[in-house]
Amino acid sequence: MDAAATVRQALGELDISFEEPTPSTFVAVLPGEAKLRTTVSLVVGPHNLTANAFVVRQPDENAEAVYRWLLQQNAKHPGVAFGVDPLGDVYVVGSLPLGGVTVSEVDQLLGRILDVADSSFNVLLELGFATSIKREWAWRVSRGEPLDNLQAFAHLVDDA
């Protein structure tokens, strides 16, 4: 079985929602907790399967600390790493050699990507978007809007 067929089989068996824009490209949506949805692009190339998942856009502030944190985290996550595109947007990336593309390995790769994207999401938002979060909190409070999805950042808000 070729690698694209194996990826297709893995996504089907794992009951993961996906599209297949080309016969060697898959776009899968993984459900998370902190980051409610992580979209992963899987591309079967001539030598490997690459996976890229968007995590957050370029930080509004504190970019140096954000990028330093990403580099420190890279050593902690075997098989996947953070990357930054030319715009400064943050991704989690990983790959498998074509000979290692099995249903089990695709499952493990997607699991690692989801774990890293989801577990880092709130930290990255806090580091790179604290001012925006505070502004959003104040706007919602002033209008009586729900704060449910901002509760992870309650400690940033000065109630004084």
C-alpha positions as CSV (number, residue, x, y, z in Angstrom):
1,M,0.0,0.0,0.0
2,D,1.4,3.4,-0.8
3,A,1.8,6.2,1.8
4,A,-1.2,8.2,0.6
5,A,-3.5,5.2,0.8
6,T,-2.2,4.5,4.3
7,V,-2.8,8.1,5.4
8,R,-6.3,7.9,4.0
9,Q,-6.9,4.6,5.8
10,A,-5.5,5.9,9.1
11,L,-7.8,9.0,9.0
12,G,-10.8,6.9,8.2
13,E,-10.0,4.3,10.9
14,L,-9.4,7.1,13.4
15,D,-12.7,8.7,12.4
16,I,-11.0,12.0,11.8
17,S,-12.7,14.6,9.6
18,F,-10.6,15.3,6.5
19,E,-10.5,16.6,3.0
20,E,-8.2,15.5,0.2
21,P,-7.5,18.5,-2.1
22,T,-5.0,16.4,-4.1
23,P,-4.3,12.6,-4.1
24,S,-1.2,13.3,-1.9
25,T,-2.5,16.1,0.3
26,F,-4.8,15.7,3.3
27,V,-6.3,18.4,5.6
28,A,-7.5,16.9,8.8
29,V,-9.3,18.6,11.7
30,L,-8.4,17.3,15.2
31,P,-10.6,18.2,18.2
32,G,-8.8,19.7,21.3
33,E,-9.5,21.2,24.6
34,A,-7.6,24.5,25.0
35,K,-7.4,24.9,21.2
36,L,-10.8,23.6,20.2
37,R,-9.7,22.6,16.7
38,T,-6.3,22.0,15.2
39,T,-6.1,21.8,11.5
40,V,-3.3,19.6,10.2
41,S,-2.0,19.5,6.6
42,L,-0.5,16.1,5.7
43,V,1.5,16.0,2.5
44,V,3.0,12.8,1.0
45,G,6.2,13.9,-0.7
46,P,8.8,11.9,-2.6
47,H,10.7,10.9,0.5
48,N,8.5,11.6,3.5
49,L,5.1,12.4,4.9
50,T,5.1,15.9,6.4
51,A,2.5,17.3,8.8
52,N,2.0,21.0,9.6
53,A,-0.5,22.3,12.1
54,F,-1.3,26.0,12.6
55,V,-1.2,27.0,16.3
56,V,-1.3,30.8,16.6
57,R,-0.7,33.8,14.4
58,Q,2.2,36.1,14.8
59,P,2.3,37.4,18.4
60,D,1.0,41.0,18.9
61,E,3.6,41.6,21.7
62,N,6.5,40.0,23.4
63,A,7.6,38.2,20.2
64,E,11.1,37.5,21.5
65,A,9.8,35.7,24.6
66,V,7.3,33.7,22.5
67,Y,10.0,32.5,20.1
68,R,12.4,31.8,22.9
69,W,9.7,29.7,24.6
70,L,9.1,27.8,21.3
71,L,12.7,26.9,21.0
72,Q,12.9,25.7,24.6
73,Q,9.9,23.5,24.0
74,N,11.3,21.9,20.9
75,A,13.8,19.8,22.9
76,K,10.9,18.4,24.9
77,H,8.8,16.9,22.1
78,P,10.4,14.1,20.1
79,G,9.2,13.8,16.5
80,V,7.6,17.2,16.3
81,A,8.8,20.8,16.6
82,F,7.6,24.3,16.5
83,G,8.2,26.3,13.4
84,V,7.5,29.8,12.3
85,D,6.5,30.9,8.8
86,P,7.7,34.1,7.1
87,L,4.8,36.0,8.7
88,G,5.8,34.9,12.2
89,D,2.8,32.5,12.5
90,V,3.5,29.5,14.7
91,Y,3.1,25.9,13.6
92,V,3.8,22.4,14.9
93,V,5.6,20.3,12.3
94,G,6.5,16.7,12.0
95,S,7.4,14.1,9.5
96,L,7.8,10.4,8.8
97,P,10.0,8.7,6.2
98,L,7.7,7.1,3.6
99,G,8.9,3.6,4.7
100,G,7.6,4.4,8.2
101,V,4.1,5.5,7.2
102,T,1.8,3.0,8.9
103,V,-1.7,3.5,10.4
104,S,-0.1,3.3,13.8
105,E,2.6,5.8,13.0
106,V,0.2,8.3,11.5
107,D,-2.0,8.0,14.6
108,Q,1.0,8.7,16.8
109,L,2.2,11.6,14.7
110,L,-1.2,13.2,14.8
111,G,-1.4,12.6,18.6
112,R,1.9,14.2,19.2
113,I,1.0,17.2,17.0
114,L,-2.4,17.6,18.8
115,D,-0.9,17.3,22.2
116,V,1.8,19.9,21.6
117,A,-0.6,22.3,19.8
118,D,-3.3,22.0,22.5
119,S,-1.0,22.1,25.5
120,S,0.9,25.1,24.3
121,F,-2.1,27.2,23.1
122,N,-2.9,29.1,26.2
123,V,0.7,29.7,27.1
124,L,1.3,31.2,23.7
125,L,-1.8,33.3,23.9
126,E,-0.8,34.6,27.3
127,L,2.8,35.4,26.2
128,G,2.0,37.0,22.9
129,F,-1.5,38.4,23.2
130,A,-2.0,39.4,26.9
131,T,-3.0,43.0,26.1
132,S,-5.6,41.8,23.5
133,I,-7.0,39.3,26.0
134,K,-7.3,42.0,28.7
135,R,-9.1,44.3,26.2
136,E,-11.5,41.5,25.1
137,W,-12.2,40.7,28.8
138,A,-13.0,44.4,29.5
139,W,-15.2,44.7,26.4
140,R,-17.2,41.6,27.3
141,V,-17.7,42.7,30.9
142,S,-18.8,46.1,29.8
143,R,-21.5,44.6,27.6
144,G,-22.5,41.7,29.9
145,E,-21.1,39.1,27.4
146,P,-20.0,35.6,28.6
147,L,-16.4,35.1,29.6
148,D,-16.5,31.3,29.3
149,N,-13.7,30.9,26.8
150,L,-11.5,33.5,28.5
151,Q,-11.6,31.9,32.0
152,A,-8.1,30.4,31.5
153,F,-6.8,34.0,31.5
154,A,-8.7,35.4,34.5
155,H,-5.4,35.7,36.3
156,L,-4.4,38.4,33.8
157,V,-7.2,40.7,34.6
158,D,-6.8,43.3,37.3
159,D,-10.1,43.6,39.0
160,A,-9.0,46.6,41.1
